[in-house]
Amino acid sequence: MTIQTRQPTVPITEMERDAFCRTDEPLVVKPLVEELQVNVRWQRIPREYLHLTSQELDERIAGARQELGKRLVLLGHHYQRDDIIKFADYRGDSYMLAQRAAAQPEADHIVFCGVHFMAETADVLSADHQQVILPNITAGCSMADMAPTEDVYDLWDQLAETLGEGETLPVTYMNSTAGIKALCGKNGGIVCTSSSAPAALRWAFERASRIVFFPDQHLGRNTGLKLGIPLEQMVVWNPFKPLGGLTPQQLRDSRLILWQGHCSVHTRFTVAQIQAARQRYPSVRVVVHPECTMEVVQAADDNGSTEHIVRSITQSPPGSVWAVGTEISLVKRLADQNPDKTVFCLDSMICPCSTMYRIHPAYLAWVLEGLVQGQVINRVSVDEETKHWAKVALERMLQVR
Ligand code: SF4
């Protein structure tokens, strides 16, 4: 099965969110059949995988990996569940993983244990003979899903009609469709990661007086503030309203137009949680991801990408106390790997990235065994034109990092 560039719009259901958000409960590996009882929208999978125990799945995944040898590279995003990440050849953030895969031409198959936009980026950067596979095709990113490519093209047309062509430069966060990255590439814009966002915006402001930023309003706003842009010069584009719910004058007066998107995981963190952490541990250092709201970022001691968070905690002296505002699977892993420090998540209600969580080991076993049998399941493939322009925008990002 080959999936073209269109992103799976499979939203997180209320039921699914509730199933994962539990106070003080460890994250347990359940047979897939139990998880499917609440996750009714997950991709269907052959029956034989539903009832396998975690040990049986581990053995089958390990067996298939061995058989595939160097023809396979398995990538695990930092937010991935432990029962998946333990099999990853590389773990990291989305862009670093895509680069790793591209640097391994002997690997015909890139199995990306992440979400859909990450697999697309890997396909854009990889060689023609490499095939990118997403074990569960419904593993989308709720933030990326808030910016369908067609809606962004619609905004682009409306801005050109209202403000004139060439007046605004598009900048997109890595967490977006290949189609949006291509729009940026075609129109003089750029892609950024959470760590390169300030440099990318600086680069863009050297070329235009106004920027439109997709799809995360919080990363856009936090970065704009870092660059000294006043809040009054930032407007939010609501894709459900004509002209984004803004007047032509508001658009003309703005310097930064923010797409109304957000991360459902990072917007769970609050200033009250930071205050509670400080009360409990006076020496605590609070570090959060810049996808958190402006109020949370300003109340924290530090903010930065997942790589920055990992590095800060790993390199801190023994006895340090860290309250972390990012995805729980990563925070738990950091706590386990740093037993000489106190590391905890700001939000006591455990809530992993539920779309990332859809990569259950049963899906990994299914696609790997498919490859052993010569069958490519869940290939994510970007068309040539989109690939070309998305790559242009990604290459610009490399110049400003
Ligand atoms: S943590 Fe948020 S931004 Fe990251 S993949 Fe999950 S939903 Fe998307």
Boltz pocket constraint, residues with backbone or C-beta under 6 A from the ligand:
constraints:
  - pocket:
      binder: B
      contacts: [[A, 79], [A, 115], [A, 140], [A, 141], [A, 142], [A, 143], [A, 144], [A, 175], [A, 263], [A, 264], [A, 265], [A, 266], [A, 327], [A, 353], [A, 354], [A, 355], [A, 356]]
      max_distance: 6.0
